[in-house]
Amino acid sequence: MNYANDQVAEVFLNLEDSCNKAIEYMKNEFALMRAGRANPKLVEKITVDYYGAMTPINQMGNIAVPESRTLTITLWDKSALGLVEKAILAANIGVTPQNDGTLIRLTFPALTEERRRDLVKGAKKLAEDTKVTLRNARRDAMEGLKKVKNSKTVSEDLIADYEKEVDKTLAKLIETVDKLFKEKETDIMSV
């Protein structure tokens, strides 16, 4: 959309940027939530002290999902198996690594009903926190538009239209958050 001046364009750019960051953060956190299936993202952020440098596991070898509840980590340097095993234990992801000398196997137990409900509560809290962040971005955009209105560089009718556009954008984003939460809830509760 064409905006009346650079100040208005900047308000919308900031709104879009902060909203996109909030939704991306939520998506990444949802990806880390274990829903009964093994996911390589669960170990991607675990780092190992490998020759003096903190190295992510996914940069030390291949991570595969041979079965729905099993992850295997095949390292390029077999001498680092013990270090990776210790790092996984220290990360406390809820599984004990099994080192057979050539690869590390992580077998995830089936989730109990209680644990599934706890995961859904965590996902709901994350969705609500994301909505709060989106509303804060809306508030900042409205304050920016109010400053532009007070500077008398843009007509009040245009500002009113921009405010409606901000509200429409926020409504769509909140729908997106709700949709993502519902998908994650279904994913967690399905056995």
Salt bridges, closest charged atoms under 4 A:
ASP17 OD2 - LYS21 NZ 3.55
GLU24 OE2 - LYS27 NZ 3.82
GLU113 OE2 - ARG117 NH2 3.11
GLU128 OE2 - LYS131 NZ 3.55
ASP129 OD2 - LYS125 NZ 2.97
ASP140 OD1 - ARG139 NH2 3.27
GLU143 OE2 - ARG139 NE 3.99
ASP167 OD1 - ARG138 NE 2.61
ASP178 OD1 - LYS131 NZ 2.58
GLU183 OE2 - LYS179 NZ 3.53
GLU185 OE1 - LYS182 NZ 3.45
ASP187 OD1 - ARG37 NH2 2.20
ASP187 OD2 - LYS184 NZ 3.68
